[in-house]
Amino acid sequence: MSNNVIYIDCRSETFDTIRRLELDQRFHELHIHVGAPEGDELLGLMKHAQVVLTGRSYLDHALLRQCSELKTLVFLGTGPESYIDVPAAQALGIEVKRVRNYGNRTNAEHAFALILEAARRISFMDQSIRSGGWEAHQGMELQGKQLGVIGVGGIGSELIRMADAFGLRVAAWNRSEIESSLPCTVMTWEELLSTSDILSIHLGYNQHTQGIIDNKAFTLMKPGVIFINAARGGLVDEKAMIDALQSGIIRHAGLDVFEVEPLPASHPLRGMPNVTLTAHAAFNTREALDRLVTQAFEMVQESVEKLG
């Protein structure tokens, strides 16, 4: 079956959103595949498509070079590099588009929720009570504590404003200049790591930032730090983070993303009491999903019109 446009890995809730917003009515030739295809099934879906929408399918060079009709990949999110071999796509003449800023507030709220959870251990006490216990865990008051924000794009900026309103002292580090109107103190890398009570990472994932939070970074951190990652798992050396959790450098980690997803059943993070885990869900609110699919389908429409 030949399709000009195909959404190769639509989740059921995303499909419901597309139908509710009537976005699928814009195209004569649109195939939406609900599920997570792999191998020959994935290739079969993509082989004759000109425009492909994709979320979390891994598209490597070997697969892309077999899709001779493919002109545009629209990635539903901000970080296609985690799932698509972008240089290979570009070398093959395939344009890769990403949806920016659709979830800045949503992602920042999730990161802040992880901060609150790490400071007060709400879920730990909930689970204890449900299993018959009654342990009043001693938490940490946030007012006056320093939050270090690593990466000040749209999400980092939202988190800075949120944390400032909550009474935290906010410091920030970015690879480029930080907007002067943001209520934060700009610090060097070393200063931010060594003085922050809480660290939250919001960098884009690429060849320059892969593994940027490594063993050296953890040794610079203030002992007992709260560490939050709701950006990309590949930004952090996972083994070094586990060592830091075990040694007490990290008091508690709130993690939404991992090197391998879904997180393997045998992964040591699953058994660590000083870690809160969520399932790469920071982006996932109804409001953000509406913005995501609307902007993505607008990109698809532009691509289709460009192809004529």
N, C-alpha and C positions, 0 to 999 in steps of 0.2 A: 504493500500500500504506500503510495507516494503522498507526502504531506509537505506543504510549504512551511507550515508552522507546527511545532510539536512541543508540548510541555512534558518532558520525559519522566519526571519523578514527583508528581503532584501529591501532596498529603491530602487526606480526606477533608480536613478542616479548611485547607486552602481551596480545594475544589468547591466546597459549599460557599466560600466567600466569593469566588469567581462567578458562580451562578447567581448569588444574591445581588451582586453588583452588575450583573449582565455583561461582564467583560467579554465573555466568549461569543457574544452576538456580533462582535466587531469583525469577525473573520469568516470567510467562506470555507477556507481550508485550515482547520485547527483541530489537532488531535491532542486530547489531554489524557495522559496515562497516569492513573492513580497507583502509587506504589513506588518501590525502589528497585528498578531493574538493574541487572548486572550482566556482564559477559555478552553472550550472543544476543540475548534479549535486548540489552541496551543498544548494541550496534544495529540490530534490526529496526529499532525505533528511529534511530538517528540517520541511517544511511542515506535516505533520500530527502531529508529535511533541509530547507534553506535557512530557517530561523529556529533556534532551539532555546526554550526556557529551561533552566536547570537550577536546582537547589543544592542538594548534597550528593549528587552522583560524581564519582571520580572519573574525570575525562583526561586521559593521558595521551601522549603523542601517538602511540600505536593505534588507539581508537580514532583519534581525530583525523589521522591521515587517510582513513578508510571512508571518511564522510566527504566525498568529493564535491557534493552540491552545497555543503554548509557554508554560509556567508556570515552569520551572526550568532553569537551566544549571548543570551541575556541571563546574567546570574542574579538570582533573587537574594540580594544581600550586598554587603560592602566589600567582602573579602574573597573574591573568586580564586585567588592564589592558593587557598587551602584545598581546593577541590579540582581546579582546572590547571593544566600545564599551559599557562598564559603565553610564555615565549613561543612554545610550539604552535599554539593556535595562531599567533601573530605571524609566524614564519610561513604558515600555510594560507595566509590571507584571510583568516577568520577574525572578525572584529569581536572583542569581548567587552560587553557593557555591564556595568554594575549599578545597583540602585543605592543611591546615597541618601543619608539623613532621614530615612523613613522612620527609624526607630531610636533616634537620639534620646528622647525622653524615656521611652520604654526601657532601653538598655541601662540607662543611668539609674532608674528606679530599682531595677533588679540588683545592680551592684550595691546600691545603698541598702537594700533589703538584706543582702549578704553581710554587709558591715554591721547592721543592727543584730542580726542573728549571731555573728561571731562575738559581738560584745556582750550579749545577754543570754545566749544559748536557749532560746525559746523552744526550739524543736526538741532539744535534749530533755528539757523538763517535761514537755508534753509526752514524750515517749516513756519517760520514767513513771509518770503518774498513771498512764494507761496500762503499764505492766505491774502496777501495785505499789510503786515506790512513792516517795515524797522528799525529793532532794531540791532544796532551794539553792540553786547555783549562784555563786557570787559573780556578778558581772562587772563591766567597766563602763563608767559614765563617759559619754562622748564629748560633752561640752568642754572646750578648751584643749582637747587633744588635737594633734596635728595629723591631718590626712594628706598624704603625698599622692598626687595624681600623676601617673606616668602616661603621657600621651594626651594632648589637649586638642582633639578634633571636636566634632559635634557632640559625641557622647561624653568625653572628658569635660567639655565646657559645661554641659548640663549638670554633671555631677558636682563640679566646683560650685555652681550657684546653689545647688540643693544643700550641699554640706555647709556652705557659709551661712545659709538661712537657719540651719540646724544648730549652729553655734560652734562648729569645728573651726580650727585654724587651718587654712588650706594652703599647701605648697604645691608647686607644679614643675614638671620638667617635660620638655618637648624637643623633638629633633629640629623644629623650626620655631620662628618667633611666636610668642604667645600674645594674644590680644590684650592690650593694656587695660581694658575696662573690666576684665574678669577679676573677681575678688579673691586673688591668690598672690602668694609670694613666689616669684620665679627663683628656683635654686639650681645649682649644679647637680649632676647625677650623683656624685658621692655625698653631697650635703643632704639631698633629699632622702637617699636610702638610709643614712646614718641617724637622721633626726626625726623621722616620721613614726608615729605610733600605729598608723594604719597606712598601707600601700595598696593602691588600686590601679591596675594596668589597663590602658585603653589605646594601645598602639595598633596601627595596621600591621598585618602580617606580610612580610616580604623577606627577600634575601638579606636585607640589612638589619632586620629586627628578629630574625629566627634565633631562638635561644638567648635573647638579650638578658633575660633574668637567669643567670648562670650561678655556678657555685661561688664565684667571686662576688657577685651582687648580693647573694644571701649572707656571706660573711660580713659585708658592710652594714647589714641591717641592724637596727636597734633590737636587742634581745626582747622577746615577748611581743613582737610586731604582729598585727593582724594583716593577712595577705589576701587580696581579692583578685581573681582573674575571671572576668566575664568577656574577654576579648577573643583570644585564640590560644589553644593549648600549645602550639608550636613556639610561642613567645617565651616559654619557660622550660628550663631543663628540669624535667619531672623528677629524675633521680635526686638531683640537688635539692629540690623542694621537699621531697620526702625526708631526706637527711636533716633538713632544717626543721621540719615538723617534729622529728624524733629527738633532736637535740635541744629544742626549746627556743631556738631563734625565732620560729614562728609560733605564736601562742595559738592561733587558730587560722585556718585557711577557708575561704569561701570560694568554691570553684564551680564554674558553669561550663568550662571547656577543658578538653583533654587532648593529649597527643593522639590517642586512638579513641574513636567514638563509634558506637556506644562503648562505655568504659567496660573492659573485660571483667567477667565475674570474679576472676582470681586476682584482680588488681589490688595491690596493697592499700590504696587510698580508701577502698570500700570498708576496710576494717579499722581505720584510724579514728579514734574518738574526737580528735581535735580538728576535724574537717567537716564542712558542710558541702554536700554535693547536689547540684541540680543538673538537669539533662539538656544542656545547650539550649536553654529556654529564655534567655534574657530578652530576646527579640519578640517573644511570643505573647502579644496581647492582640485583642480584636482590633484596636485602633491602629496599631502598627501594621498588622497584616493587611488591613484595608488600604493603607498608604502604599505598602510594598507592592501588592499585586496591581494596584491602579497604575503606579509609576512604571512597573515592569511591562504591563500591557501597552502603555503609551510608547515605550521604547520599541516593543515588537511592531506596533503599528507604523512607527517611523521607518523601521527597517524594511517592512513589507512594501511601503510606499516607495522607498528608495530603490528597491529591486524592480519595481514596476510590475 
